[in-house]
Structures are given as C-alpha cells and as structure tokens.
C-alpha cells in the first residue's frame, strides 16, 4: 500500500524516479524507490519521511492522519485524483 502511494505521489508531482532521487540529494537510490513502488521493500519511517518531504505531501496522504480526511481525499484536494489511474 505504501509503495502504491509513493508511485501515486511521484506521478502527482510529475517526477521521474531519477528526478525524485535528485530532489533528495541522492539520500535514496533509484533502485530503492523502484522496490518501494513495486512492493518489494517497505521504506523505514526515516526513508518515508525523506520521500514525503521531497514530494511535499502531508502525512494524511500517506495514511497517517487520525482525523476524518482519508488519503484519497487528500489526493483529490490536490486536484489530481483523476490522473491516478
């Protein structure tokens, strides 16, 4: 589930994996991002935080909000829900 959200978030920002890696100053490798997105690995909290900061998305998007707003509502609020197919 987190991997799919990483993929969606990256697409929301119109970034390639290389661009995402570059935006994090190489803190994570392209291979790691790929494995996260495909569900082959799960990012640590530290690495997920790095990805979230690089993509400028709130924790709610990642499913960590205790309030009523869901992650998909967060994506819709960004105006990109129609582009996530």
C-alpha positions in Angstrom: 0.0 0.0 0.0 2.8 2.5 0.8 4.5 1.6 -2.4 1.5 2.4 -4.4 1.2 5.8 -2.6 4.8 6.6 -3.4 4.1 5.9 -7.0 1.0 8.0 -7.0 2.7 10.8 -5.2 5.6 10.8 -7.6 3.2 10.9 -10.5 1.2 13.7 -8.9 4.4 15.7 -8.9 5.3 14.7 -12.5 8.7 13.4 -11.4 10.7 10.5 -12.8 12.5 8.3 -10.3 15.7 10.0 -11.2 14.2 13.4 -10.5 12.9 12.2 -7.2 16.3 10.8 -6.2 17.9 14.1 -7.2 15.4 16.1 -5.2 16.6 14.1 -2.1 20.2 14.8 -2.9 20.7 11.1 -3.5 19.6 10.1 0.0 17.9 7.1 -1.5 18.7 5.2 -4.7 16.6 4.8 -7.8 16.6 1.1 -7.1 15.2 1.6 -3.6 12.4 3.8 -4.9 11.6 1.2 -7.5 11.5 -1.6 -5.0 9.3 0.5 -2.7 6.9 1.3 -5.5 6.7 -2.3 -6.6 6.1 -3.5 -3.0 9.4 -5.5 -2.9 10.6 -3.4 0.1 9.0 -1.2 2.7 10.6 2.1 3.5 11.7 2.7 7.0 9.9 5.6 8.8 13.1 7.7 8.2 13.1 7.0 4.4 9.4 7.5 4.1 9.8 10.9 5.8 12.5 11.8 3.2 10.3 10.8 0.4 7.3 12.7 1.8 9.4 15.8 2.3 10.8 15.6 -1.2 7.3 15.3 -2.7 5.8 18.0 -0.4 2.8 15.9 0.6 1.1 15.9 4.0 1.2 12.9 6.3 -2.5 12.5 5.6 -1.7 11.4 2.0 0.4 8.6 3.4 -2.5 7.4 5.6 -1.2 8.6 8.9 -3.8 11.2 9.8 -6.2 10.4 12.7 -8.8 12.8 11.5 -11.7 12.2 9.1 -9.9 13.0 5.9 -8.8 10.0 4.0 -5.7 9.7 1.9 -7.7 9.7 -1.3 -9.5 12.8 -0.2 -6.1 14.4 0.3 -5.1 13.4 -3.3 -8.4 14.8 -4.5 -7.7 18.0 -2.6 -4.6 18.3 -4.7 -6.7 18.2 -7.8 -5.1 15.1 -9.1 -7.4 12.2 -8.3 -8.5 11.9 -11.9 -4.9 11.4 -13.0 -4.1 8.5 -10.8 -5.3 5.6 -12.9 
